[in-house]
Amino acid sequence: MCLGLYALSNLDYALILCANRDEYLERPTLAAAFHSFEPLAQDVHSPPAPSSEGLVLSGRDCAAGGTWLGVSRSGRIAVLTNITEEHGSYSTSRGELASSFLTSNLPLSEYVTKLTAQENWKSYAGFNMLLLSPSSAVPLQFDGRFVSNGGAGGAITARALRPDEFNYGGISNGAEASGGDEWPKVVEGRTNLARAVEGYRDRTDVPNDKILIDSLFDVLSSHSESEIRSRGDLRNTVRVEPLHVPYPTKDRSSTVPRSYGTRLATFLLVRRTGEVTFVERDVWKTTPSGSTVFGSPDDDRVHRFSISLP
């Protein structure tokens, strides 16, 4: 399970976004860096060198090459989550949905129209996706769409963000038609995001990105004390503490337990001037010896750049 929380109506920031990525801890992943979705080598220990000229800043999933969260130099942003459902077999990768938007030159409305058109439809495992694109220059503002197929193999649909979502929105792993936007973790996350952002605004000292990010990490660190007995219980906790979850074999004939939990927290702050701060932080990770440890802010991957606005 994953969770993305965002605010689009702050006076100083065009976007405040924080997200947890919940995944098998041993799944090969590349740390966030600039790139242009170049093909990945078969050897995950020999990743392509980060490119200072890359078009997109994101982490990458080594299994399929796509991403779950990224921002382009032109200010396009995608956040992708998987809908919780039974494992199935698909020739498509949901990560390509995010990567194709981040590298596209089409305006947001045209891109979404093309994506949802019947003649371009593909069958994907269940997903939800937040797409953002600048709708004005300084002071920067974003336009947004919520895109989903509602579950495995469903038709892709899209809608504009509601006014309340521009204030404080959330995206996770539930189908919207089944109340996924009101899961406990989403409701709690939105509430705590509002408190963090409004508390930051009311500070009497000189606020900065680090102070805000520390507050956002607290939002993402809330976790249920109740025992997780099934994947369905994950909807009740913002941060997932490490547990063993069945992992299907390639032929889907059996499953083996693998360590699963919140492995990354990502923070994306975009000021009204177009200045971007992107921070990726390890939450839970495995060591070479196989033990599970909590990450340290000292190992944060921090990137700063300015959006190229027309």
C-alpha positions as CSV (number, residue, x, y, z in Angstrom):
1,M,0.0,0.0,0.0
2,C,1.1,3.6,-0.7
3,L,-0.1,7.0,0.2
4,G,0.3,10.4,-1.4
5,L,-0.9,13.6,0.2
6,Y,-0.9,17.0,-1.4
7,A,-1.9,20.7,-1.1
8,L,-2.3,23.0,-4.1
9,S,-3.7,26.2,-2.5
10,N,-0.9,27.4,-0.2
11,L,0.1,31.0,-0.6
12,D,3.8,30.3,-0.8
13,Y,3.8,26.9,-2.5
14,A,2.1,25.9,-5.7
15,L,2.4,22.3,-4.4
16,I,3.2,20.6,-1.1
17,L,3.4,16.8,-1.6
18,C,4.5,14.0,0.6
19,A,4.2,10.3,-0.2
20,N,5.0,6.9,1.3
21,R,6.0,4.1,-1.0
22,D,5.1,0.7,0.5
23,E,6.7,-2.2,-1.3
24,Y,8.7,-5.4,-0.9
25,L,11.9,-4.2,0.7
26,E,14.1,-6.3,-1.6
27,R,12.5,-5.2,-4.8
28,P,15.3,-3.7,-6.9
29,T,14.8,0.1,-7.1
30,L,17.0,3.0,-8.3
31,A,17.3,6.1,-6.1
32,A,15.8,9.3,-7.3
33,A,17.9,11.1,-10.0
34,F,17.5,13.0,-13.2
35,H,17.2,10.7,-16.3
36,S,15.1,10.3,-19.4
37,F,13.9,6.8,-18.8
38,E,16.9,5.3,-20.6
39,P,16.8,1.4,-20.9
40,L,18.0,-0.3,-17.8
41,A,20.8,-2.8,-17.8
42,Q,20.0,-6.4,-16.9
43,D,22.4,-6.1,-14.0
44,V,20.6,-4.0,-11.3
45,H,24.0,-3.4,-9.7
46,S,25.1,-1.5,-12.7
47,P,22.5,1.3,-13.1
48,P,22.8,4.0,-15.7
49,A,24.7,7.1,-14.6
50,P,22.4,9.9,-13.6
51,S,22.2,12.6,-16.3
52,S,22.4,16.3,-15.5
53,E,20.5,16.8,-18.8
54,G,17.8,14.3,-17.9
55,L,14.2,15.4,-18.4
56,V,12.7,13.7,-15.3
57,L,13.6,13.5,-11.6
58,S,12.3,10.2,-10.1
59,G,13.2,6.9,-8.6
60,R,12.8,3.9,-10.9
61,D,11.5,0.4,-10.5
62,C,14.2,-1.9,-11.9
63,A,11.7,-4.7,-12.8
64,A,9.8,-2.7,-15.4
65,G,11.8,0.6,-15.7
66,G,8.9,2.9,-14.8
67,T,8.3,5.1,-11.8
68,W,5.7,5.7,-9.1
69,L,6.4,9.4,-8.5
70,G,8.3,11.9,-10.5
71,V,8.6,15.5,-11.7
72,S,9.8,16.8,-15.1
73,R,11.9,19.9,-15.7
74,S,8.8,21.5,-17.2
75,G,6.8,20.9,-14.0
76,R,4.7,17.9,-15.0
77,I,4.1,15.6,-11.9
78,A,2.8,12.1,-11.7
79,V,1.9,10.0,-8.6
80,L,0.9,6.4,-9.2
81,T,-0.5,3.9,-6.7
82,N,-1.6,0.3,-7.2
83,I,-5.2,-0.7,-6.3
84,T,-5.2,-3.5,-3.7
85,E,-6.5,-6.6,-5.4
86,E,-5.6,-10.2,-6.2
87,H,-2.4,-10.7,-8.2
88,G,-2.9,-11.1,-11.9
89,S,-0.7,-11.4,-15.0
90,Y,-0.5,-8.4,-17.4
91,S,1.9,-7.7,-20.2
92,T,1.6,-4.0,-19.4
93,S,3.3,-2.1,-16.6
94,R,1.5,0.5,-14.6
95,G,4.8,2.4,-14.2
96,E,4.7,3.3,-17.9
97,L,1.6,5.3,-17.3
98,A,3.5,7.8,-15.1
99,S,6.6,7.8,-17.3
100,S,4.7,8.5,-20.5
101,F,3.0,11.5,-18.9
102,L,6.2,12.9,-17.5
103,T,7.9,12.8,-20.9
104,S,4.9,13.9,-23.0
105,N,4.7,17.3,-24.6
106,L,0.9,17.2,-24.8
107,P,-1.1,19.6,-22.7
108,L,-2.7,17.9,-19.7
109,S,-6.3,17.9,-21.0
110,E,-5.2,16.5,-24.4
111,Y,-3.0,13.8,-22.8
112,V,-5.9,12.6,-20.6
113,T,-8.3,12.6,-23.5
114,K,-5.9,10.5,-25.5
115,L,-5.2,8.2,-22.5
116,T,-8.9,7.5,-21.9
117,A,-9.9,7.2,-25.6
118,Q,-11.2,3.7,-26.4
119,E,-8.9,3.2,-29.4
120,N,-5.8,3.8,-27.2
121,W,-7.1,1.7,-24.3
122,K,-4.8,-1.0,-22.7
123,S,-5.5,-3.5,-20.0
124,Y,-3.6,-2.7,-16.8
125,A,-3.7,-4.0,-13.3
126,G,-5.7,-1.7,-11.0
127,F,-4.2,1.8,-10.5
128,N,-4.9,5.3,-9.3
129,M,-2.9,8.2,-10.6
130,L,-2.6,11.9,-9.9
131,L,-1.4,14.1,-12.8
132,L,-0.4,17.7,-12.4
133,S,0.8,20.3,-14.9
134,P,1.5,24.0,-14.7
135,S,-1.5,26.1,-15.7
136,S,0.2,29.4,-15.3
137,A,3.6,30.9,-14.9
138,V,4.7,33.0,-11.9
139,P,2.8,32.9,-9.6
140,L,2.8,29.2,-10.5
141,Q,-0.4,27.3,-10.4
142,F,-1.2,23.6,-11.2
143,D,-4.1,22.0,-13.0
144,G,-4.8,18.4,-12.0
145,R,-6.6,15.2,-12.9
146,F,-7.3,12.0,-11.0
147,V,-7.0,9.0,-13.4
148,S,-8.0,5.4,-12.6
149,N,-9.1,2.2,-14.1
150,G,-11.1,1.3,-10.9
151,G,-9.5,-2.2,-10.7
152,A,-7.7,-4.8,-12.8
153,G,-8.6,-4.6,-16.5
154,G,-11.0,-1.7,-16.1
155,A,-11.6,1.1,-18.5
156,I,-9.4,4.1,-17.8
157,T,-11.4,7.2,-16.7
158,A,-10.3,10.7,-15.5
159,R,-11.8,13.6,-13.7
160,A,-10.7,17.1,-12.6
161,L,-9.7,17.6,-9.0
162,R,-12.4,18.8,-6.7
163,P,-12.0,22.2,-4.9
164,D,-11.5,20.4,-1.6
165,E,-8.7,18.3,-3.2
166,F,-6.9,21.5,-4.2
167,N,-6.8,22.4,-0.5
168,Y,-5.8,19.0,0.9
169,G,-6.0,15.8,-1.2
170,G,-4.9,12.2,-0.9
171,I,-4.4,9.2,-3.1
172,S,-3.9,5.6,-2.0
173,N,-4.7,2.0,-3.0
174,G,-8.5,1.9,-2.8
175,A,-10.9,2.1,-5.7
176,E,-12.8,5.4,-5.5
177,A,-16.1,3.8,-6.4
178,S,-15.7,1.6,-3.3
179,G,-14.8,4.4,-0.9
180,G,-11.1,4.2,-1.3
181,D,-10.7,8.0,-0.9
182,E,-12.2,7.6,2.6
183,W,-9.9,4.9,3.9
184,P,-8.7,5.6,7.5
185,K,-5.1,6.2,6.3
186,V,-6.2,8.8,3.7
187,V,-8.6,10.6,6.0
188,E,-5.9,10.7,8.8
189,G,-3.3,11.8,6.3
190,R,-5.3,14.7,4.9
191,T,-6.2,15.9,8.4
192,N,-2.6,15.8,9.6
193,L,-1.3,17.4,6.4
194,A,-3.6,20.3,7.0
195,R,-2.4,20.7,10.6
196,A,1.3,20.5,9.5
197,V,0.9,23.1,6.7
198,E,-1.2,25.5,8.8
199,G,1.2,25.1,11.7
200,Y,4.1,25.9,9.4
201,R,2.3,29.0,8.1
202,D,1.8,30.3,11.7
203,R,5.4,29.9,12.8
204,T,6.9,33.1,14.2
205,D,10.5,32.2,13.2
206,V,11.8,32.1,9.7
207,P,10.3,29.0,8.1
208,N,12.2,27.0,5.5
209,D,11.8,23.9,3.5
210,K,13.6,21.7,6.0
211,I,11.2,22.7,8.8
212,L,8.2,21.9,6.6
213,I,9.7,18.6,5.5
214,D,10.3,17.5,9.1
215,S,6.7,18.2,9.8
216,L,5.6,16.3,6.7
217,F,7.7,13.3,7.7
218,D,5.8,13.3,11.0
219,V,2.6,13.1,9.0
220,L,3.9,10.1,7.1
221,S,5.3,8.4,10.2
222,S,1.9,7.7,11.9
223,H,1.3,4.0,12.3
224,S,-1.3,1.7,13.8
225,E,-0.5,-0.3,16.9
226,S,-2.9,-2.9,15.8
227,E,-1.6,-6.1,14.4
228,I,-1.7,-6.4,10.6
229,R,-3.4,-9.6,9.8
230,S,-4.1,-9.2,6.1
231,R,-3.4,-6.7,3.3
232,G,-6.8,-5.2,3.9
233,D,-5.6,-4.0,7.3
234,L,-3.0,-1.8,5.7
235,R,-5.7,0.8,4.9
236,N,-5.6,1.6,8.6
237,T,-2.0,2.7,8.9
238,V,-0.1,5.5,7.2
239,R,3.3,4.0,7.7
240,V,3.6,0.2,7.3
241,E,6.0,-1.4,9.7
242,P,8.0,-4.4,8.3
243,L,6.0,-7.6,8.0
244,H,6.1,-10.7,5.9
245,V,3.7,-10.8,2.9
246,P,3.3,-13.6,0.4
247,Y,5.1,-12.8,-2.9
248,P,3.9,-14.7,-6.0
249,T,6.5,-16.7,-8.0
250,K,6.9,-15.9,-11.7
251,D,4.5,-18.6,-12.8
252,R,2.0,-17.6,-10.0
253,S,1.9,-21.3,-8.9
254,S,3.0,-20.6,-5.3
255,T,4.0,-17.8,-3.0
256,V,6.9,-17.1,-0.7
257,P,7.0,-14.7,2.2
258,R,9.0,-11.5,1.6
259,S,9.6,-8.5,3.9
260,Y,7.2,-5.7,3.1
261,G,6.7,-2.2,4.5
262,T,7.1,1.5,3.9
263,R,10.5,1.7,2.2
264,L,10.6,5.3,1.0
265,A,9.2,8.8,1.9
266,T,9.3,11.5,-0.8
267,F,8.7,15.2,-0.4
268,L,8.1,17.5,-3.3
269,L,7.8,21.2,-2.6
270,V,7.2,23.7,-5.5
271,R,7.2,27.4,-4.7
272,R,5.0,29.8,-6.6
273,T,8.3,31.1,-8.2
274,G,8.9,27.6,-9.7
275,E,11.7,26.6,-7.4
276,V,11.6,22.9,-6.6
277,T,12.9,20.9,-3.6
278,F,12.7,17.2,-4.0
279,V,13.8,14.9,-1.1
280,E,13.8,11.1,-1.0
281,R,14.3,9.4,2.3
282,D,14.7,5.7,3.2
283,V,12.2,4.6,5.8
284,W,12.7,0.8,6.2
285,K,15.4,-0.9,4.3
286,T,17.4,-4.2,4.3
287,T,21.1,-4.4,4.9
288,P,23.5,-6.6,3.0
289,S,23.3,-9.1,5.8
290,G,19.5,-9.3,5.4
291,S,18.4,-7.4,8.6
292,T,15.8,-4.6,8.4
293,V,16.8,-1.2,9.7
294,F,15.2,2.3,9.9
295,G,16.6,4.8,7.5
296,S,18.4,8.1,8.5
297,P,17.8,11.6,7.3
298,D,21.6,11.8,6.9
299,D,21.2,9.7,3.8
300,D,18.5,11.8,2.1
301,R,18.7,12.3,-1.6
302,V,18.1,16.0,-2.0
303,H,17.6,17.7,-5.4
304,R,16.8,21.4,-6.1
305,F,16.1,23.0,-9.5
306,S,13.7,25.5,-11.1
307,I,10.9,24.6,-13.4
308,S,11.3,25.8,-17.0
309,L,8.2,27.9,-17.4
310,P,7.2,29.6,-20.6
